[in-house]
Amino acid sequence: MVSRFLTTAWLLVLLAARSEAAEKPNFVFFLSDDHSKADYGCYGFPVDLTPTVDRLAREGLVFDRMFTAQAVCAPSRAVLFTGMDPIRNGLFVQHGSCRPGTRTVYDALTRLGYDVSLIGKMHVKPDTVFHWGTPPPILAKKLSMDQLDSFLAEHVDKPFCLFLGSRYPHGPYPKKTKFPKSEVVPHPYMKDAAERNLAGYYDHIAEEDRELARVLDLLDQHGLSQNTVFLYSSDHGGGKDAKFTVYDRGLGVPFIVRWPGKIEPGRTSALASYADVLPTMVEIAGGSPLAGIDGKSFAAVLQNPALPHRDHVFGLMTQQGVHNTHVFPRRSSRGPRFHYIRNFNTLEKIARDEQAGKQVNPFYRLGAEMHPDTPEEQLFDTQADPWELHNLAADPGYAETKERLKRAMFEWMEQQNDFLATREEIPFLESKHPVDQSGAAYTCPPHLIGTVEHFANPHEVTAPR
């Protein structure tokens, strides 16, 4: 009798678990690394490099205007995981860390009954902020399909959110390439140095696409595809003329959402940010809106792609704490069509300071001289000029558009407590990571050694609750 009672009780628990899993969809987010949006067939690339992504695009909703806030690995991922822009979450210097106490997708979804895990490349820290349900093999040579297979087998009856971090198509690229070098298709903005590695980059794109195909197959094999919200993206644009910039080719990312039977395949031109992904997941999972974050849910766009979402998205870049470190900070504000960029340490500024009788710090001069052709202000019509090659900032016909975007950008900077909005001097930022100490030409000049200070934003962390 007791045995029969226990068996019945166990069946009820199992049925309840399966009911919960059926009510709450799973999330799988596949994130590629340094894969430019322009290099996908579903975004118009003429070379057949991404057949699996292109199939996914036919099955899901494709975002044409999704943007990360910073075109470098760690800061971009931190925005995705926290729902907060880089200055506010603290990880705005590559190889830096989020502020202690920052809440993440793990905190937001575990309270809703989800197992939140990551397999593959993570590239964010500290571990005290970024928790996962399973220990991730950080910077794994390849995404572990065996680990994924085991994970899916163990989560058939429990809702989960799983991030899959591919290391492809990030370099270093193979010296002997399978793709013919004579058939590469350079983009109009590229310079010779950027074109030389394209064949190897294409080889790595093919590796990433094969990984994605295996992931989708495993979801099918475990019967999980139907009840899984599958999200695909790349953390930012690849190559030195896209990565480390605030141009669309750096900040604009591919983004596809597939949910069979729930989201109609198609495209949307809604303007959206990586910060919006976390609150969207929370809404889909049945949670209440998160307080204290920068993102806002685009769940409504998933049901009606014609809806608008944001008026502006914002971007930033610091060339300190990265390879070839130097002082050249940038901020940007983008609307549905026009894109405004402000460069804060140009030769224009150096000349203006000298004319005003100011003594120019040699480290500032060094940074400005590394971008001799970049003006202080840039404005692009992304509809007429998608590669952002023609600067309209000095055109009086666009003065009102420029001022509107400039005003929105500075309002965002003040809301973020950005040091460029609150300090007269550009601070020297320091990273002790080996890749940041990359040669005498790009590190602190000898006579300034010891004057470079680590900058810590003083404002308190506002965490998602």
C-alpha positions in Angstrom: 0.0 0.0 0.0 2.8 2.4 1.0 4.7 1.4 -2.1 1.7 2.1 -4.3 1.2 5.5 -2.6 4.9 6.4 -3.1 4.7 5.3 -6.8 1.6 7.5 -7.3 3.2 10.4 -5.6 6.3 10.1 -7.7 4.2 10.0 -10.9 2.3 13.2 -9.8 5.6 14.9 -9.2 6.9 13.8 -12.6 3.7 14.9 -14.4 3.9 18.3 -12.6 7.5 18.7 -13.8 6.6 17.8 -17.3 3.6 20.2 -17.2 6.0 23.0 -16.0 8.4 22.2 -18.8 5.5 22.3 -21.4 4.2 25.6 -20.1 7.6 27.4 -20.0 9.6 27.4 -23.3 13.3 26.6 -23.3 15.8 29.1 -24.5 18.9 28.2 -26.6 21.2 31.1 -27.6 23.9 30.3 -30.1 26.5 33.0 -30.2 29.2 33.1 -32.8 32.4 35.1 -32.3 33.6 38.0 -34.6 31.3 37.1 -37.4 30.2 40.2 -39.4 26.6 40.6 -40.2 27.4 41.4 -43.8 28.9 38.0 -44.3 25.7 36.0 -44.1 23.6 34.9 -47.1 20.4 35.9 -45.2 21.8 39.5 -45.0 22.8 39.6 -48.6 26.3 38.1 -48.9 26.8 36.6 -52.4 29.0 33.7 -51.2 27.4 30.5 -49.9 29.1 30.3 -46.5 26.2 30.1 -44.1 23.6 27.5 -45.3 22.5 26.5 -41.8 22.1 30.1 -40.6 20.2 30.9 -43.8 17.9 27.9 -43.2 17.3 29.2 -39.6 16.5 32.6 -41.1 13.8 31.1 -43.3 12.3 29.4 -40.2 12.5 32.4 -37.9 12.2 36.1 -37.5 15.2 38.0 -38.8 16.2 41.3 -37.2 17.7 43.8 -39.6 18.5 46.4 -37.0 19.8 44.7 -33.9 22.9 46.3 -32.3 25.3 45.5 -29.5 26.7 48.4 -27.5 30.4 47.7 -27.9 32.1 45.9 -30.8 34.5 43.8 -28.7 34.0 40.4 -27.1 33.7 40.8 -23.4 31.7 44.1 -23.2 29.3 42.9 -25.9 28.6 39.7 -24.0 28.2 41.4 -20.7 25.4 43.6 -22.2 23.7 40.4 -23.4 24.0 38.7 -20.0 23.1 41.7 -17.8 20.6 43.8 -19.8 22.8 46.8 -18.9 25.0 48.9 -21.2 28.8 48.7 -20.7 29.5 51.8 -18.5 26.7 50.8 -16.1 27.6 47.2 -15.8 31.2 48.1 -15.5 32.7 45.9 -18.2 33.6 48.6 -20.8 37.3 47.7 -21.0 38.1 44.5 -22.8 39.5 41.9 -20.3 37.9 43.9 -17.5 35.2 42.9 -15.1 31.6 43.7 -14.3 31.0 45.4 -11.0 30.5 43.2 -8.0 26.8 42.7 -7.2 25.7 43.0 -10.9 22.8 40.7 -11.6 22.6 38.6 -14.7 20.4 36.3 -16.8 21.2 33.6 -14.3 19.6 35.5 -11.4 16.6 36.6 -13.5 15.7 33.2 -14.9 16.6 30.8 -12.1 13.9 32.4 -9.9 11.5 31.5 -12.7 12.4 27.9 -12.5 15.0 27.7 -15.2 18.4 26.0 -15.2 20.6 28.7 -16.8 23.8 27.2 -18.2 26.6 27.9 -20.7 28.7 25.6 -22.9 31.6 26.9 -24.8 33.2 30.3 -24.8 32.2 32.7 -22.1 34.8 35.5 -22.0 33.2 37.5 -19.1 34.2 37.9 -15.5 34.2 37.9 -12.5 32.9 34.4 -11.6 31.2 35.9 -8.6 28.9 37.7 -11.0 28.5 35.2 -13.8 27.1 32.0 -12.5 26.0 29.0 -14.6 24.3 25.8 -13.9 27.2 23.7 -15.4 30.9 24.6 -15.3 31.7 26.0 -18.8 34.8 25.0 -20.7 36.0 28.6 -21.2 37.7 29.3 -24.5 37.2 25.7 -25.6 38.8 24.8 -28.9 35.4 23.6 -30.1 31.9 23.7 -28.8 31.4 20.3 -27.0 28.6 18.4 -28.7 29.0 15.6 -26.2 28.4 18.0 -23.4 25.4 19.5 -25.2 24.0 16.0 -25.9 24.2 15.1 -22.2 22.7 18.4 -21.1 19.7 18.1 -23.4 19.1 14.5 -22.3 19.0 15.7 -18.7 16.6 18.6 -19.4 13.8 17.0 -21.3 11.4 17.7 -18.3 12.9 20.9 -16.9 12.9 24.3 -18.5 16.3 25.6 -19.3 18.2 28.6 -20.8 21.4 27.5 -22.5 24.0 29.8 -24.1 26.3 28.1 -26.6 29.5 30.0 -27.2 31.3 29.2 -30.4 34.9 30.3 -30.8 34.4 30.6 -34.6 35.0 32.5 -36.8 37.4 34.3 -34.5 41.1 34.1 -35.4 43.8 33.1 -35.7 42.9 31.8 -39.1 44.5 28.9 -40.9 47.5 29.7 -43.1 46.5 27.0 -45.6 42.9 27.8 -46.5 40.3 25.6 -48.1 38.5 28.6 -49.5 40.2 29.9 -52.7 41.8 33.3 -51.9 41.0 34.5 -55.4 37.3 34.2 -54.7 37.0 36.3 -51.5 34.6 39.2 -51.6 36.0 42.3 -49.7 33.5 44.9 -48.6 33.8 48.5 -49.7 35.2 49.8 -46.3 38.0 47.2 -46.1 41.6 48.1 -46.5 44.4 45.8 -47.8 45.3 44.6 -44.3 41.7 43.5 -43.6 41.4 41.6 -46.9 44.5 39.4 -46.5 42.8 37.0 -44.0 39.4 36.7 -45.6 39.9 33.2 -47.0 40.9 31.8 -43.5 38.0 33.8 -42.0 35.6 32.1 -44.5 37.0 28.7 -43.5 36.1 29.5 -39.9 32.7 30.6 -40.8 32.1 27.2 -42.4 33.2 25.5 -39.1 30.8 27.6 -37.2 27.9 26.8 -39.6 28.7 23.1 -39.1 28.5 23.5 -35.4 25.1 25.2 -35.7 23.8 22.3 -37.8 24.8 19.8 -35.2 23.2 21.8 -32.5 19.9 22.0 -34.4 20.1 18.2 -35.1 20.6 17.5 -31.4 17.5 19.6 -30.5 15.5 17.6 -33.0 16.8 14.2 -31.7 15.8 15.1 -28.1 12.4 16.3 -29.2 13.1 19.8 -27.9 12.9 22.0 -31.0 9.2 22.7 -30.8 9.2 24.1 -27.3 12.5 26.0 -27.6 13.0 29.6 -28.4 16.2 29.4 -30.5 18.2 32.7 -30.8 21.2 33.1 -33.1 23.6 36.0 -33.1 27.2 37.0 -33.4 28.8 39.2 -30.7 30.0 41.9 -33.1 31.5 42.5 -36.5 34.9 40.9 -37.3 38.1 42.5 -38.7 40.0 45.5 -37.5 37.9 48.0 -39.5 34.7 46.7 -37.9 35.7 45.3 -34.5 36.9 48.1 -32.1 34.7 50.7 -33.9 31.3 52.2 -33.5 30.3 51.9 -37.1 27.3 49.8 -38.1 29.7 47.2 -39.4 31.0 46.8 -35.9 27.9 47.3 -33.7 25.3 45.8 -36.1 24.8 42.1 -35.4 22.9 39.3 -37.1 19.9 38.2 -34.9 17.4 35.5 -35.6 14.6 34.1 -33.3 12.9 30.8 -34.1 10.0 29.5 -32.1 8.0 27.0 -34.2 4.3 27.6 -34.1 4.7 30.8 -32.0 6.7 33.2 -34.1 5.9 33.6 -37.8 9.0 33.5 -40.1 9.8 36.9 -41.7 11.9 40.0 -41.0 11.6 43.1 -38.9 13.2 46.5 -39.1 12.5 47.3 -35.5 15.5 49.0 -33.9 16.7 46.9 -30.9 19.7 46.4 -28.6 21.5 43.5 -27.0 20.3 44.9 -23.7 16.8 44.0 -24.7 17.4 40.3 -25.0 17.3 39.6 -21.2 14.0 41.4 -20.5 12.5 39.7 -23.6 13.4 36.3 -22.2 11.9 37.2 -18.8 8.6 38.3 -20.4 8.4 35.1 -22.5 9.1 33.0 -19.4 6.2 34.7 -17.6 8.3 36.9 -15.3 7.7 40.5 -14.2 9.7 43.3 -15.9 13.1 43.8 -14.5 13.9 47.1 -12.7 17.2 48.9 -13.0 18.3 47.8 -16.4 18.8 49.5 -19.8 17.0 46.9 -21.9 13.3 46.7 -22.7 11.4 43.6 -23.9 10.8 43.2 -27.7 8.4 40.3 -27.1 5.6 42.3 -28.8 7.8 42.6 -32.0 8.1 38.8 -32.1 4.3 38.7 -32.5 4.0 41.7 -34.7 7.2 42.4 -36.7 5.8 45.7 -38.0 5.9 47.3 -34.6 8.6 49.8 -33.8 10.7 49.2 -30.7 13.4 51.9 -29.9 13.9 55.4 -31.1 17.7 55.1 -30.6 20.4 52.6 -29.9 23.8 53.7 -28.5 27.4 52.5 -28.8 30.8 53.2 -27.3 34.4 52.1 -27.7 37.6 52.7 -25.8 40.9 51.8 -27.5 42.5 51.4 -24.1 42.7 48.0 -22.6 42.8 46.3 -26.0 45.4 45.3 -28.5 47.2 48.4 -29.8 46.0 50.4 -26.8 45.8 54.2 -27.1 43.5 57.1 -26.2 40.7 57.4 -28.7 37.3 57.0 -27.1 34.1 57.1 -29.2 30.4 57.3 -28.6 27.5 57.0 -31.0 23.7 57.4 -31.3 21.7 55.7 -34.0 18.1 56.1 -35.0 16.2 54.0 -37.6 18.1 55.7 -40.4 20.8 58.2 -39.3 23.9 57.4 -37.3 25.9 60.0 -35.3 29.4 59.4 -34.0 31.5 61.6 -31.7 35.2 61.0 -31.5 36.6 62.5 -28.3 40.4 62.7 -28.9 40.9 63.8 -32.5 43.6 66.0 -34.1 40.9 68.6 -34.3 40.6 68.6 -30.5 44.4 68.6 -30.0 44.7 71.7 -32.3 41.8 73.4 -30.5 43.4 72.8 -27.1 46.8 74.1 -28.3 45.2 77.3 -29.7 43.6 77.8 -26.3 47.0 77.7 -24.7 46.5 74.3 -23.1 49.5 71.9 -22.6 48.7 68.7 -24.5 49.5 65.4 -22.8 51.8 63.4 -25.2 49.7 60.3 -24.6 46.6 62.1 -25.9 48.6 63.3 -29.0 49.8 59.8 -29.7 46.2 58.5 -29.6 44.9 61.2 -32.0 47.8 60.7 -34.4 46.7 57.1 -34.8 43.5 58.3 -36.4 44.7 61.2 -38.6 41.8 61.1 -41.0 39.0 60.7 -38.4 37.0 63.9 -37.7 35.5 64.8 -34.4 31.9 64.4 -35.7 30.5 61.9 -38.2 27.0 61.5 -39.5 25.8 58.8 -41.9 22.6 58.2 -43.8 22.6 54.4 -43.4 19.8 54.0 -45.9 21.6 55.8 -48.7 25.1 54.9 -47.5 25.0 51.5 -45.7 28.8 51.2 -45.6 29.0 54.6 -43.9 31.6 56.0 -46.3 30.2 59.6 -46.7 30.3 61.8 -43.7 27.4 64.3 -43.6 28.3 66.0 -40.3 29.3 69.3 -41.9 26.4 69.4 -44.3 24.0 72.2 -43.2 21.1 70.3 -44.7 21.5 67.6 -41.9 22.2 70.0 -39.0 18.9 69.3 -37.3 19.3 65.5 -37.6 22.8 65.7 -36.3 21.8 67.9 -33.3 18.9 65.6 -32.4 21.1 62.5 -32.4 23.9 64.3 -30.6 21.5 65.5 -27.9 20.1 61.9 -27.4 23.7 60.6 -27.2 24.7 63.0 -24.4 21.5 62.3 -22.5 22.3 58.6 -22.6 25.9 59.3 -21.5 24.7 61.3 -18.5 22.2 58.6 -17.6 25.0 56.0 -17.8 27.3 58.2 -15.7 29.8 58.1 -18.5 33.1 59.5 -17.5 33.2 61.4 -20.9 30.1 63.3 -19.8 31.2 63.9 -16.2 34.9 64.6 -16.4 36.8 67.3 -18.3 39.8 65.1 -18.9 39.7 61.7 -20.7 41.0 59.2 -18.1 43.8 56.8 -18.7 42.5 53.3 -18.4 44.8 50.4 -17.6 44.6 46.7 -18.2 47.3 44.3 -17.1 46.2 41.6 -19.6 49.2 40.5 -21.7 47.4 41.2 -25.0 47.0 44.8 -24.0 50.7 45.4 -23.6 51.4 45.1 -27.3 54.5 46.9 -28.2 56.3 50.2 -27.4 54.3 52.1 -30.1 51.0 51.4 -28.4 51.7 51.5 -24.7 52.3 54.3 -22.3 55.3 56.5 -23.4 58.3 55.9 -21.0 58.1 59.4 -19.5 54.4 58.8 -18.6 54.9 55.4 -16.9 53.3 55.5 -13.5 50.8 58.2 -14.4 48.3 55.9 -16.0 45.6 55.3 -13.5 43.0 52.6 -13.3 39.6 54.2 -13.7 36.7 53.0 -11.5 33.3 54.5 -12.2 32.1 55.8 -8.8 28.4 55.4 -9.3 26.6 52.5 -7.5 25.5 49.5 -9.4 21.8 49.3 -10.2 21.1 45.6 -10.6 18.1 44.0 -12.2 15.6 42.8 -9.6 
